[in-house]
């Protein structure tokens, strides 16, 4: 299935809730957003885990499509977090003798230590993309953590500085993105939440690293930035410390969280050359939006951006929500976008 051509298509940011028969949600809550291995979240023992993850992935794809979403992901069902699935697969990292960094929450977070050159050993998500393509009937999307964010989620014991580290992560990400696009997946996305958490560093080398990661990768390409999972972060600012700089990045599309933080949509003028994935589902609450709620948020976006450059999306990944809540929110997303699409097209 090719990328949709109608105005205001709908998509997911990445993750969808994993079934409770697959993961222990209490253990997941304990880990927060793990940077190191969190194998204890899985309820299914290792010999049968991959098969169980495949089954849960089929369910996730089907539910996202049944909700009416145009561009679907695999729900990131196989992942302990958005970043450690890919990040911990790379050469150069010690994932056993772990280090720590001070996270955005100002607490020490366990992370892998960089002890050698960062290199991609081989395919990580290629099978996932192929599996998604076999089971999806709509346009497809798969995500990777971005190189800047990866460089903030490890303890550097090898490189002379973080920029050099980030650029080697960018090479590894680029190799994986190239392999992912070769499968036929429609959209690839880099998750870069750390550009807003470390804006001074980001100003120095984030766009350089993002552009290296996206070099030669055909579109559509997306960079997603957010203020943290709504379930875990509640007091969010109404703006981003790092956003206009992304106007000069190679990414064709920028994905923004807007609903929960009540983002001042005037910032969209800084991204006038980009397609915007506008977050119109508040994931900080389990209250399910109505289609009219979603439509109103999309109309507000249209006050700053043309309909042909607007994609309707949740604020962030939906991993931490109950499945019925996530499904209800996605159905409202599809229905609300359809309302505004009819208004735009007459």
KEKE-3310 file (N, C-alpha, C; in steps of 0.2 Angstrom, whole numbers, plus 5000, padded with zeros to 4 digits):
npx = (5004:5003:5009:4996:4986:4976:4970:4976:4980:4980:4990:5000:5012:5021:5022:5010:4999:5006:4999:4993:4995:5007:5017:5022:5014:5017:5030:5035:5031:5040:5052:5051:5056:5066:5084:5093:5094:5078:5073:5064:5051:5044:5031:5031:5041:5058:5060:5048:5045:5047:5038:5026:5027:5026:5013:5006:5010:5003:4990:4991:4993:4981:4972:4975:4973:4959:4954:4955:4966:4977:4991:5001:5010:5020:5017:5027:5029:5038:5047:5056:5058:5057:5070:5080:5079:5085:5097:5104:5109:5120:5138:5152:5146:5145:5134:5132:5141:5135:5133:5129:5118:5112:5096:5082:5073:5081:5086:5098:5100:5101:5112:5120:5138:5149:5162:5170:5172:5156:5146:5136:5131:5123:5107:5093:5079:5074:5068:5056:5051:5048:5039:5028:5025:5019:5008:5000:4988:4987:4996:5013:5024:5039:5050:5065:5077:5084:5101:5106:5098:5102:5115:5114:5110:5119:5134:5149:5164:5174:5174:5181:5173:5155:5149:5157:5153:5139:5139:5145:5134:5125:5129:5127:5113:5109:5113:5104:5092:5093:5092:5080:5071:5073:5065:5053:5045:5034:5036:5049:5055:5064:5066:5068:5068:5077:5082:5075:5077:5090:5095:5105:5116:5110:5109:5122:5125:5115:5106:5116:5119:5107:5105:5115:5111:5100:5105:5104:5092:5077:5061:5045:5052:5053:5055:5053:5048:5046:5039:5040:5033:5016:5009:5019:5025:5019:5018:5020:5029:5023:5029:5044:5061:5070:5067:5064:5076:5075:5069:5079:5084:5086:5075:5059:5047:5040:5036:5026:5022:5007:4994:4993:5002:4996:5001:5008:5003:5008:5021:5022:5025:5038:5042:5039:5042:5040:5031:5019:5017:5004:5001:4986:4980:4978:4989:4991:4980:4967:4955:4944:4945:4933:4927:4924:4932:4945:4943:4942:4955:4963:4957:4962:4976:4976:4975:4987:4994:4995:4982:4987:4999:4997:4997:4987:4990:4993:5000:5012:5020:5009:5011:5010:4996:4980:4974:4961:4958:4968:4964:4951:4955:4962:4952:4944:4953:4954:4940:4939:4948:4942:4931:4936:4943:4933:4927:4938:4939:4927)
npy = (4994:5011:5027:5038:5049:5058:5073:5077:5064:5050:5044:5033:5037:5028:5017:5005:4998:4984:4968:4962:4949:4947:4956:4961:4974:4981:4979:4985:4998:5000:5001:5012:5021:5010:5010:5001:4983:4976:4963:4957:4961:4953:4941:4929:4915:4914:4904:4904:4917:4925:4920:4923:4937:4940:4935:4945:4956:4955:4956:4970:4977:4974:4980:4994:4996:4993:5003:5013:5020:5027:5026:5014:5006:4993:4993:4992:4981:4971:4978:4983:4996:5012:5014:5006:4993:4994:5002:4994:4984:4987:4986:4991:4994:4991:4982:4975:4978:4991:5009:5026:5040:5057:5059:5067:5069:5072:5063:5049:5037:5021:5016:5009:5007:5016:5008:5006:5008:5013:5003:4996:4979:4971:4968:4974:4978:4974:4962:4964:4975:4968:4959:4967:4972:4961:4959:4970:4980:4993:5009:5009:5011:5013:5014:5022:5025:5041:5048:5058:5057:5044:5046:5053:5043:5035:5031:5039:5031:5031:5039:5055:5066:5070:5074:5067:5054:5054:5056:5043:5035:5040:5035:5021:5021:5026:5016:5006:5012:5013:4999:4996:5004:4997:4986:4990:4997:5011:5023:5030:5034:5044:5045:5058:5063:5069:5081:5092:5091:5093:5106:5114:5107:5100:5111:5112:5100:5092:5093:5091:5077:5071:5073:5066:5053:5052:5053:5050:5042:5038:5047:5046:5054:5056:5066:5064:5073:5075:5078:5069:5053:5054:5047:5046:5059:5074:5088:5098:5110:5123:5124:5121:5119:5117:5118:5127:5125:5113:5115:5116:5104:5087:5080:5076:5078:5083:5078:5082:5084:5091:5091:5087:5096:5108:5115:5130:5134:5143:5141:5133:5141:5142:5130:5130:5124:5110:5095:5092:5081:5082:5081:5077:5069:5068:5060:5059:5057:5045:5048:5046:5055:5064:5063:5076:5083:5080:5085:5099:5102:5099:5109:5120:5118:5120:5133:5137:5130:5123:5111:5101:5099:5093:5080:5069:5064:5054:5062:5055:5039:5026:5016:5015:5016:5008:4995:4996:5010:5016:5011:5017:5030:5031:5028:5039:5048:5045:5047:5061:5067:5063:5071:5084:5083:5082:5095:5102:5098:5100)
npz = (5000:4996:5001:5008:4998:5001:5009:5026:5032:5043:5057:5068:5081:5085:5096:5102:5115:5123:5125:5141:5144:5138:5143:5160:5167:5178:5181:5170:5172:5184:5178:5170:5157:5149:5147:5147:5147:5150:5154:5163:5161:5153:5151:5145:5143:5137:5126:5120:5117:5106:5097:5103:5104:5090:5088:5096:5089:5077:5081:5086:5074:5067:5076:5075:5062:5061:5069:5060:5055:5044:5041:5047:5061:5068:5081:5089:5097:5101:5108:5123:5126:5117:5112:5117:5111:5098:5101:5110:5102:5096:5091:5102:5114:5131:5139:5150:5162:5168:5166:5171:5168:5171:5169:5160:5170:5181:5188:5192:5179:5174:5161:5146:5144:5134:5126:5115:5097:5090:5081:5068:5069:5061:5053:5063:5064:5052:5050:5057:5050:5038:5043:5047:5034:5028:5035:5036:5028:5025:5022:5028:5043:5051:5066:5073:5086:5086:5082:5090:5102:5106:5109:5121:5129:5135:5144:5140:5138:5129:5117:5111:5112:5114:5102:5092:5096:5093:5079:5075:5080:5071:5059:5060:5062:5050:5041:5046:5043:5029:5025:5030:5022:5010:5012:5008:5016:5019:5027:5037:5053:5065:5082:5092:5106:5115:5110:5115:5128:5130:5125:5122:5119:5108:5099:5094:5088:5084:5072:5063:5065:5064:5050:5044:5048:5040:5027:5010:5012:5005:5005:5013:5027:5044:5059:5076:5090:5107:5123:5133:5138:5141:5151:5160:5162:5167:5170:5159:5148:5137:5126:5114:5118:5108:5092:5080:5073:5067:5055:5046:5044:5036:5036:5030:5037:5052:5068:5081:5098:5104:5110:5125:5131:5127:5116:5110:5094:5086:5084:5073:5062:5061:5054:5041:5029:5031:5032:5044:5058:5068:5085:5092:5101:5118:5128:5142:5149:5153:5148:5134:5119:5109:5092:5089:5097:5093:5080:5082:5087:5076:5067:5073:5071:5057:5056:5055:5046:5030:5024:5016:5021:5033:5045:5055:5072:5087:5102:5106:5108:5112:5122:5136:5139:5143:5133:5127:5129:5121:5109:5107:5107:5095:5086:5088:5083:5069:5065:5068:5060:5048:5048:5047:5035:5026:5027:5022:5009:5004)
capx = (5000:5007:5007:4990:4986:4971:4973:4975:4980:4981:4995:5002:5019:5025:5020:5004:5000:5007:4994:4995:4997:5014:5021:5020:5014:5020:5037:5037:5031:5046:5058:5050:5058:5073:5089:5097:5089:5073:5070:5059:5044:5041:5028:5032:5048:5062:5059:5041:5044:5047:5031:5021:5028:5023:5005:5004:5011:4997:4984:4991:4992:4974:4968:4977:4969:4952:4953:4954:4972:4980:4998:5001:5016:5019:5015:5033:5027:5044:5052:5056:5057:5058:5077:5085:5079:5090:5103:5108:5111:5126:5145:5155:5142:5145:5127:5132:5143:5132:5135:5123:5118:5107:5090:5078:5070:5086:5088:5102:5097:5106:5113:5126:5144:5153:5169:5173:5168:5149:5145:5130:5133:5119:5100:5090:5072:5072:5063:5050:5047:5045:5033:5023:5022:5015:5001:4997:4984:4988:5003:5017:5029:5043:5054:5072:5079:5089:5108:5107:5096:5106:5121:5113:5107:5124:5140:5154:5170:5178:5175:5184:5167:5148:5148:5160:5149:5133:5140:5145:5128:5121:5131:5124:5106:5108:5114:5098:5087:5093:5090:5073:5068:5074:5060:5047:5041:5033:5039:5054:5055:5068:5063:5073:5065:5082:5084:5072:5080:5097:5094:5112:5120:5107:5111:5129:5127:5109:5104:5121:5119:5101:5106:5120:5107:5095:5108:5102:5086:5071:5056:5044:5056:5050:5059:5048:5051:5041:5041:5040:5027:5011:5008:5025:5027:5013:5019:5024:5029:5019:5034:5050:5067:5073:5062:5066:5082:5073:5067:5085:5086:5084:5068:5053:5041:5042:5031:5026:5017:5003:4988:4994:5005:4993:5007:5006:5004:5011:5028:5023:5027:5046:5043:5034:5044:5039:5024:5018:5012:5002:4999:4980:4977:4982:4990:4992:4974:4964:4949:4945:4943:4927:4929:4924:4938:4950:4942:4944:4962:4965:4956:4967:4982:4975:4976:4995:4998:4990:4980:4991:5005:4995:4995:4984:4993:4994:5005:5018:5018:5003:5013:5008:4989:4976:4973:4954:4959:4972:4960:4946:4958:4964:4946:4942:4958:4952:4934:4939:4951:4938:4926:4940:4945:4927:4927:4943:4938:4920)
capy = (5000:5017:5033:5040:5055:5062:5077:5075:5057:5049:5039:5033:5039:5022:5011:5003:4995:4977:4964:4960:4942:4947:4959:4963:4981:4984:4979:4991:5005:5001:5003:5018:5020:5007:5011:4995:4977:4975:4957:4955:4964:4949:4936:4923:4913:4915:4899:4905:4924:4928:4918:4927:4944:4940:4935:4951:4961:4954:4960:4977:4980:4974:4985:5000:4997:4993:5010:5018:5024:5027:5024:5010:5003:4986:4994:4991:4976:4967:4982:4985:5004:5014:5015:5000:4988:4995:5004:4989:4979:4989:4985:4996:4996:4986:4981:4971:4983:4997:5016:5030:5047:5061:5060:5073:5069:5074:5057:5045:5032:5016:5016:5006:5011:5015:5006:5005:5011:5011:5000:4991:4973:4968:4970:4974:4979:4972:4957:4968:4978:4963:4956:4972:4973:4955:4958:4977:4982:5000:5011:5007:5015:5010:5019:5020:5031:5045:5047:5063:5054:5038:5048:5055:5038:5030:5034:5038:5030:5030:5045:5061:5070:5067:5075:5061:5048:5055:5055:5036:5032:5042:5030:5015:5022:5027:5009:5002:5015:5011:4992:4996:5006:4992:4981:4993:5001:5018:5029:5029:5039:5045:5047:5062:5067:5072:5087:5097:5090:5095:5110:5118:5102:5099:5117:5111:5095:5087:5093:5087:5070:5069:5074:5060:5047:5052:5054:5045:5038:5041:5049:5051:5053:5059:5066:5065:5076:5076:5081:5063:5050:5057:5043:5047:5066:5078:5095:5100:5116:5124:5125:5117:5123:5116:5117:5130:5122:5107:5118:5116:5097:5084:5077:5079:5078:5084:5075:5086:5084:5097:5091:5087:5102:5114:5119:5136:5132:5148:5139:5130:5145:5140:5124:5131:5119:5103:5092:5092:5077:5086:5077:5079:5065:5069:5053:5060:5055:5039:5050:5046:5061:5063:5065:5083:5086:5079:5090:5105:5102:5099:5115:5125:5117:5123:5140:5139:5126:5121:5105:5096:5098:5091:5073:5069:5059:5055:5066:5051:5032:5024:5010:5015:5016:5002:4994:4999:5017:5017:5010:5022:5037:5031:5028:5046:5052:5044:5050:5068:5069:5063:5077:5090:5082:5084:5102:5105:5096:5101)
capz = (5000:4995:5006:5006:4995:5003:5014:5033:5033:5051:5058:5075:5082:5085:5100:5104:5121:5123:5129:5148:5144:5136:5148:5166:5166:5184:5180:5165:5176:5188:5174:5167:5150:5151:5142:5147:5146:5155:5152:5167:5160:5148:5155:5141:5143:5131:5121:5116:5117:5099:5094:5107:5101:5083:5088:5098:5084:5072:5085:5086:5067:5066:5079:5073:5055:5063:5071:5054:5054:5037:5041:5053:5063:5071:5088:5093:5102:5103:5111:5130:5126:5110:5110:5119:5106:5093:5104:5113:5097:5092:5094:5106:5120:5137:5142:5157:5167:5166:5169:5173:5166:5174:5164:5160:5177:5185:5192:5188:5175:5171:5154:5144:5144:5127:5127:5109:5091:5089:5074:5067:5068:5056:5053:5069:5063:5046:5050:5060:5044:5033:5046:5046:5027:5027:5039:5035:5022:5023:5022:5034:5046:5057:5069:5076:5090:5083:5084:5096:5108:5107:5112:5127:5133:5136:5147:5136:5140:5123:5112:5114:5114:5112:5095:5088:5097:5090:5072:5074:5080:5065:5053:5062:5061:5043:5038:5047:5039:5022:5025:5032:5016:5005:5012:5005:5021:5017:5031:5042:5058:5070:5088:5095:5112:5119:5108:5119:5135:5130:5119:5121:5115:5101:5095:5092:5083:5083:5065:5059:5066:5060:5043:5043:5048:5035:5021:5005:5013:5002:5009:5018:5033:5050:5065:5081:5096:5112:5130:5137:5138:5145:5157:5165:5163:5168:5170:5153:5145:5131:5120:5114:5118:5101:5086:5073:5070:5063:5048:5041:5044:5030:5037:5026:5041:5059:5072:5087:5104:5105:5114:5132:5133:5125:5113:5106:5088:5082:5082:5066:5056:5060:5051:5035:5023:5033:5034:5052:5061:5074:5090:5094:5106:5125:5131:5149:5152:5150:5145:5127:5115:5104:5086:5088:5101:5088:5074:5084:5087:5069:5064:5076:5067:5050:5056:5055:5041:5025:5025:5012:5025:5040:5047:5062:5075:5094:5104:5107:5108:5116:5125:5143:5140:5142:5126:5125:5129:5115:5103:5107:5105:5088:5082:5088:5078:5062:5064:5069:5054:5042:5048:5045:5028:5022:5027:5018:5002:5002)
cpx = (5004:5005:5001:4990:4981:4973:4971:4975:4981:4987:4996:5009:5023:5022:5013:5004:5001:5002:4997:4997:5005:5019:5018:5020:5017:5027:5039:5036:5037:5052:5057:5051:5065:5078:5094:5092:5084:5069:5064:5052:5041:5038:5029:5040:5052:5061:5053:5040:5043:5040:5026:5021:5025:5016:5003:5005:5005:4991:4985:4990:4985:4970:4969:4973:4962:4950:4952:4960:4975:4987:5000:5008:5015:5018:5021:5032:5033:5049:5051:5055:5058:5065:5081:5085:5084:5097:5107:5111:5118:5133:5147:5151:5143:5138:5126:5135:5141:5134:5128:5123:5112:5102:5087:5074:5074:5088:5093:5099:5102:5106:5119:5132:5147:5160:5173:5169:5161:5149:5139:5133:5129:5112:5097:5082:5070:5067:5056:5047:5044:5039:5027:5020:5018:5008:4997:4993:4984:4995:5007:5022:5033:5048:5061:5073:5084:5096:5109:5104:5100:5112:5120:5111:5113:5130:5146:5161:5176:5180:5178:5178:5161:5147:5150:5156:5143:5134:5141:5138:5124:5123:5127:5116:5105:5109:5107:5092:5087:5091:5082:5069:5068:5068:5053:5042:5040:5037:5044:5054:5060:5065:5069:5070:5070:5084:5081:5075:5087:5098:5101:5116:5117:5109:5117:5129:5121:5107:5109:5121:5112:5102:5110:5116:5102:5098:5106:5096:5080:5065:5050:5049:5054:5055:5053:5051:5045:5043:5040:5033:5022:5009:5013:5027:5020:5013:5023:5024:5025:5023:5040:5056:5071:5068:5063:5072:5081:5071:5073:5087:5083:5078:5063:5047:5043:5035:5031:5020:5013:4997:4989:4997:5002:4998:5004:5008:5007:5018:5028:5025:5035:5047:5039:5036:5042:5032:5024:5014:5010:4999:4992:4976:4982:4983:4992:4985:4971:4957:4949:4942:4937:4930:4929:4930:4944:4949:4944:4951:4965:4963:4961:4974:4982:4975:4983:4998:4992:4988:4984:4998:5004:4994:4993:4988:4992:4999:5012:5015:5013:5005:5010:5000:4986:4974:4966:4954:4962:4968:4954:4949:4960:4958:4943:4947:4955:4945:4935:4943:4947:4933:4930:4941:4939:4926:4932:4941:4931:4916)
cpy = (5006:5022:5036:5047:5060:5067:5075:5068:5056:5043:5038:5035:5033:5016:5011:4998:4987:4974:4962:4953:4941:4950:4961:4971:4984:4984:4984:4997:5006:5003:5010:5017:5017:5009:5005:4989:4977:4968:4954:4957:4958:4943:4929:4921:4913:4910:4901:4912:4927:4926:4922:4934:4945:4940:4942:4957:4961:4957:4967:4980:4980:4979:4992:5001:4997:5000:5015:5022:5022:5024:5020:5008:4996:4987:4993:4986:4972:4971:4983:4993:5006:5014:5009:4994:4988:4997:4999:4984:4981:4987:4992:4998:4990:4987:4977:4975:4990:5003:5019:5037:5050:5062:5066:5074:5071:5069:5053:5039:5027:5016:5011:5010:5010:5014:5004:5008:5009:5009:4996:4984:4969:4970:4969:4974:4977:4967:4960:4971:4974:4960:4961:4972:4966:4955:4965:4977:4989:5002:5010:5011:5011:5015:5017:5026:5035:5046:5052:5060:5048:5040:5051:5049:5033:5034:5033:5037:5029:5036:5051:5066:5067:5068:5069:5055:5048:5054:5047:5033:5034:5037:5024:5016:5023:5020:5005:5005:5013:5003:4992:4998:5001:4986:4983:4996:5008:5023:5026:5035:5039:5048:5051:5066:5071:5079:5093:5096:5092:5100:5113:5113:5101:5105:5116:5106:5090:5087:5089:5080:5067:5068:5068:5054:5047:5052:5048:5041:5042:5042:5044:5049:5058:5060:5068:5067:5076:5078:5075:5060:5053:5054:5045:5054:5070:5085:5097:5107:5117:5126:5121:5122:5122:5114:5120:5127:5116:5109:5116:5108:5093:5080:5080:5081:5079:5082:5079:5084:5090:5097:5092:5094:5109:5118:5125:5135:5137:5146:5135:5134:5144:5134:5124:5126:5112:5101:5091:5086:5080:5081:5080:5074:5066:5062:5054:5059:5049:5041:5049:5052:5059:5065:5072:5086:5086:5084:5097:5107:5103:5106:5121:5124:5120:5130:5142:5135:5123:5113:5099:5095:5095:5084:5073:5063:5060:5060:5062:5044:5031:5018:5010:5015:5009:5002:4997:5007:5019:5016:5015:5029:5037:5031:5036:5050:5051:5047:5058:5070:5068:5069:5083:5089:5084:5091:5105:5104:5098:5096)
cpz = (5000:5000:5003:5003:4997:5008:5021:5034:5041:5051:5066:5075:5082:5089:5101:5110:5120:5128:5136:5148:5141:5140:5155:5167:5173:5184:5175:5168:5181:5184:5171:5159:5150:5145:5142:5147:5152:5154:5156:5166:5156:5153:5151:5141:5137:5125:5116:5115:5110:5096:5097:5105:5094:5084:5091:5093:5079:5075:5085:5079:5065:5069:5077:5066:5057:5065:5066:5052:5047:5036:5047:5054:5065:5078:5092:5099:5105:5107:5119:5131:5118:5108:5112:5114:5101:5096:5107:5109:5094:5096:5097:5112:5125:5140:5148:5163:5165:5169:5171:5170:5170:5168:5165:5166:5182:5190:5188:5185:5173:5164:5152:5144:5137:5129:5121:5103:5091:5081:5074:5065:5062:5057:5060:5068:5057:5046:5053:5054:5039:5036:5045:5039:5025:5030:5038:5029:5020:5023:5029:5036:5051:5059:5072:5080:5086:5086:5090:5102:5110:5111:5119:5132:5134:5140:5143:5139:5135:5119:5115:5116:5112:5105:5091:5090:5093:5082:5071:5075:5074:5059:5054:5060:5053:5039:5039:5043:5032:5021:5026:5025:5011:5006:5009:5010:5018:5020:5036:5047:5063:5076:5091:5101:5115:5116:5112:5126:5136:5124:5117:5117:5108:5097:5091:5086:5081:5076:5061:5059:5063:5053:5040:5043:5043:5028:5016:5006:5010:5007:5009:5024:5038:5055:5070:5087:5101:5119:5135:5137:5143:5151:5163:5167:5162:5167:5164:5151:5139:5125:5120:5114:5111:5096:5080:5070:5066:5056:5043:5041:5037:5030:5033:5031:5048:5063:5079:5092:5105:5109:5121:5134:5131:5121:5109:5098:5083:5080:5076:5061:5055:5056:5044:5029:5025:5033:5041:5054:5068:5079:5093:5099:5113:5128:5139:5153:5149:5147:5137:5123:5111:5098:5085:5092:5096:5082:5076:5085:5081:5066:5067:5072:5060:5050:5055:5049:5036:5026:5021:5016:5032:5040:5054:5065:5083:5096:5104:5106:5113:5121:5132:5144:5140:5135:5123:5125:5122:5109:5102:5105:5098:5084:5082:5083:5071:5061:5064:5062:5048:5042:5045:5037:5024:5022:5022:5010:4999:5000)
residu = (UNK:UNK:UNK:UNK:UNK:UNK:UNK:UNK:UNK:UNK:UNK:UNK:UNK:UNK:UNK:UNK:UNK:UNK:UNK:UNK:UNK:UNK:UNK:UNK:UNK:UNK:UNK:UNK:UNK:UNK:UNK:UNK:UNK:UNK:UNK:UNK:UNK:UNK:UNK:UNK:UNK:UNK:UNK:UNK:UNK:UNK:UNK:UNK:UNK:UNK:UNK:UNK:UNK:UNK:UNK:UNK:UNK:UNK:UNK:UNK:UNK:UNK:UNK:UNK:UNK:UNK:UNK:UNK:UNK:UNK:UNK:UNK:UNK:UNK:UNK:UNK:UNK:UNK:UNK:UNK:UNK:UNK:UNK:UNK:UNK:UNK:UNK:UNK:UNK:UNK:UNK:UNK:UNK:UNK:UNK:UNK:UNK:UNK:UNK:UNK:UNK:UNK:UNK:UNK:UNK:UNK:UNK:UNK:UNK:UNK:UNK:UNK:UNK:UNK:UNK:UNK:UNK:UNK:UNK:UNK:UNK:UNK:UNK:UNK:UNK:UNK:UNK:UNK:UNK:UNK:UNK:UNK:UNK:UNK:UNK:UNK:UNK:UNK:UNK:UNK:UNK:UNK:UNK:UNK:UNK:UNK:UNK:UNK:UNK:UNK:UNK:UNK:UNK:UNK:UNK:UNK:UNK:UNK:UNK:UNK:UNK:UNK:UNK:UNK:UNK:UNK:UNK:UNK:UNK:UNK:UNK:UNK:UNK:UNK:UNK:UNK:UNK:UNK:UNK:UNK:UNK:UNK:UNK:UNK:UNK:UNK:UNK:UNK:UNK:UNK:UNK:UNK:UNK:UNK:UNK:UNK:UNK:UNK:UNK:UNK:UNK:UNK:UNK:UNK:UNK:UNK:UNK:UNK:UNK:UNK:UNK:UNK:UNK:UNK:UNK:UNK:UNK:UNK:UNK:UNK:UNK:UNK:UNK:UNK:UNK:UNK:UNK:UNK:UNK:UNK:UNK:UNK:UNK:UNK:UNK:UNK:UNK:UNK:UNK:UNK:UNK:UNK:UNK:UNK:UNK:UNK:UNK:UNK:UNK:UNK:UNK:UNK:UNK:UNK:UNK:UNK:UNK:UNK:UNK:UNK:UNK:UNK:UNK:UNK:UNK:UNK:UNK:UNK:UNK:UNK:UNK:UNK:UNK:UNK:UNK:UNK:UNK:UNK:UNK:UNK:UNK:UNK:UNK:UNK:UNK:UNK:UNK:UNK:UNK:UNK:UNK:UNK:UNK:UNK:UNK:UNK:UNK:UNK:UNK:UNK:UNK:UNK:UNK:UNK:UNK:UNK:UNK:UNK:UNK:UNK:UNK:UNK:UNK:UNK:UNK:UNK:UNK:UNK:UNK:UNK:UNK:UNK:UNK:UNK:UNK:UNK:UNK:UNK:UNK:UNK:UNK:UNK:UNK:UNK:UNK:UNK:UNK:UNK:UNK:UNK:UNK:UNK:UNK:UNK:UNK:UNK)
# end
